[in-house]
């Protein structure tokens, strides 16, 4: 079964603009579709709202920075498309059930986090990684159609 080309175009747009401010309206306008339509079709295919997916993708991208650098949480947030540390922390907690600081401690040797937090992090990371893997597989199943070329042909009347 092929992936929905409109959804793969949405995913491509998100990938290309992940570190910028992205709104559903911008996506709809860039792809010349109705906002409500793309929200509905995306949710049907990916099982998440567009905004939820964008936030999850940004959190996913921030993990390596939290692991490998000592950059401030604010800098990590800004580098990954969030415009405030508070919103980043809120979204991060919603996705992984721990704060960015706790996650950073988890990645360091001799961290002082509880066994319950360790289990939570491992469980939520597995879910997040599976989500990102599912989307990549979805994009690989794309049936390549050039919507612009098809729309040109559809305007011609066959006599």
C-alpha positions as CSV (number, residue, x, y, z in Angstrom):
1,X,0.0,0.0,0.0
2,X,1.3,3.4,-0.9
3,X,1.5,6.4,1.4
4,X,-0.7,9.4,0.8
5,X,1.3,11.8,-1.3
6,X,-0.2,14.8,0.3
7,X,0.9,13.6,3.8
8,X,4.4,12.9,2.5
9,X,4.5,16.4,1.1
10,X,3.5,17.7,4.6
11,X,6.2,15.6,6.2
12,X,8.8,16.9,3.7
13,X,7.7,20.4,4.4
14,X,8.1,19.9,8.1
15,X,11.5,18.3,7.7
16,X,12.7,21.2,5.6
17,X,11.4,23.8,8.1
18,X,11.7,22.0,11.4
19,X,13.9,24.7,13.0
20,X,11.7,27.5,11.9
21,X,8.3,28.6,13.1
22,X,5.7,26.3,11.4
23,X,2.0,26.7,11.4
24,X,-0.6,24.5,9.9
25,X,-1.8,27.4,7.9
26,X,1.7,28.0,6.5
27,X,1.8,24.3,5.5
28,X,-1.6,24.5,3.9
29,X,-0.7,27.6,1.9
30,X,2.7,26.2,0.8
31,X,1.0,23.1,-0.5
32,X,-2.1,24.8,-1.8
33,X,-4.6,22.8,0.3
34,X,-7.3,23.7,2.8
35,X,-6.0,23.8,6.4
36,X,-8.9,21.6,7.7
37,X,-8.3,19.0,4.9
38,X,-4.6,18.6,5.6
39,X,-5.2,18.4,9.4
40,X,-7.8,15.6,8.8
41,X,-5.8,13.6,6.3
42,X,-2.6,13.9,8.4
43,X,-4.3,12.7,11.6
44,X,-5.9,9.8,9.6
45,X,-2.6,8.6,8.2
46,X,0.0,9.4,11.0
47,X,-2.4,9.1,14.0
48,X,-1.2,12.4,15.4
49,X,-2.1,16.0,14.8
50,X,0.4,18.1,12.7
51,X,1.4,20.2,15.7
52,X,1.9,17.1,17.9
53,X,4.0,15.5,15.3
54,X,6.1,18.7,14.8
55,X,6.7,18.9,18.6
56,X,7.6,15.2,18.9
57,X,10.0,15.6,16.0
58,X,11.6,18.6,17.6
59,X,11.9,16.8,20.9
60,X,13.5,13.8,19.1
61,X,16.0,16.1,17.5
62,X,16.9,17.7,20.8
63,X,17.8,14.5,22.5
64,X,21.3,14.3,21.0
65,X,22.1,17.8,22.0
66,X,21.0,17.2,25.5
67,X,23.2,14.0,25.6
68,X,26.3,15.4,23.9
69,X,26.6,19.0,24.9
70,X,26.5,21.1,28.0
71,X,24.5,23.9,26.2
72,X,21.8,25.5,28.3
73,X,18.3,24.2,28.0
74,X,17.3,27.5,26.4
75,X,19.9,27.1,23.7
76,X,18.9,23.5,23.0
77,X,15.3,24.7,22.8
78,X,16.1,27.5,20.3
79,X,18.3,25.2,18.2
80,X,15.4,22.8,17.8
81,X,12.7,25.3,16.8
82,X,11.2,26.1,20.2
83,X,11.0,29.8,21.0
84,X,11.0,29.6,24.8
85,X,12.5,27.3,27.4
86,X,9.2,27.0,29.1
87,X,7.4,25.7,26.1
88,X,10.2,23.4,25.2
89,X,10.2,21.9,28.8
90,X,6.4,21.6,28.7
91,X,6.4,19.7,25.4
92,X,9.4,17.7,26.3
93,X,7.7,16.6,29.5
94,X,4.5,15.8,27.6
95,X,6.5,13.5,25.2
96,X,8.9,11.8,27.6
97,X,7.3,12.3,31.0
98,X,10.5,13.8,32.4
99,X,12.1,17.3,32.1
100,X,15.0,18.0,29.7
101,X,17.3,18.3,32.8
102,X,16.3,14.9,34.1
103,X,16.8,13.4,30.6
104,X,20.3,15.0,30.5
105,X,21.1,13.4,33.8
106,X,19.8,10.1,32.5
107,X,22.5,10.2,29.7
108,X,25.3,11.0,32.1
109,X,27.4,8.4,34.1
110,X,26.6,8.3,37.8
111,X,23.3,10.2,37.4
112,X,21.1,10.5,40.4
113,X,17.7,9.7,39.0
114,X,15.2,7.2,40.4
115,X,14.5,3.7,39.1
116,X,11.0,4.9,38.3
117,X,12.3,7.8,36.2
118,X,14.7,5.4,34.4
119,X,11.8,3.1,33.5
120,X,9.7,6.0,32.3
121,X,12.5,7.4,30.1
122,X,13.2,4.0,28.6
123,X,9.5,3.4,27.9
124,X,8.8,6.9,26.4
125,X,12.0,6.9,24.4
126,X,11.0,3.5,22.8
127,X,7.6,5.0,21.8
128,X,9.2,8.2,20.4
129,X,11.8,6.2,18.4
130,X,9.0,3.9,17.1
131,X,7.0,6.9,16.0
132,X,9.9,8.4,14.1
133,X,10.7,5.0,12.5
134,X,7.0,4.6,11.5
135,X,7.1,8.0,9.8
136,X,10.3,7.3,7.9
137,X,8.8,4.0,6.7
138,X,5.6,5.9,5.7
139,X,7.7,8.3,3.6
140,X,9.6,5.4,2.0
141,X,6.3,3.9,0.8
142,X,5.6,7.0,-1.2
143,X,4.1,6.7,-4.6
144,X,5.7,9.4,-6.6
145,X,3.2,11.5,-8.4
146,X,3.8,15.0,-9.6
147,X,0.6,16.7,-8.4
148,X,1.4,19.8,-10.5
149,X,1.8,17.8,-13.7
150,X,-1.4,15.8,-13.0
151,X,-3.3,19.0,-12.4
152,X,-2.3,20.4,-15.7
153,X,-3.6,17.3,-17.5
154,X,-6.8,17.4,-15.6
155,X,-7.6,20.9,-16.9
156,X,-7.5,19.7,-20.5
157,X,-10.6,18.5,-22.1
158,X,-10.3,15.4,-24.2
159,X,-12.3,15.6,-27.4
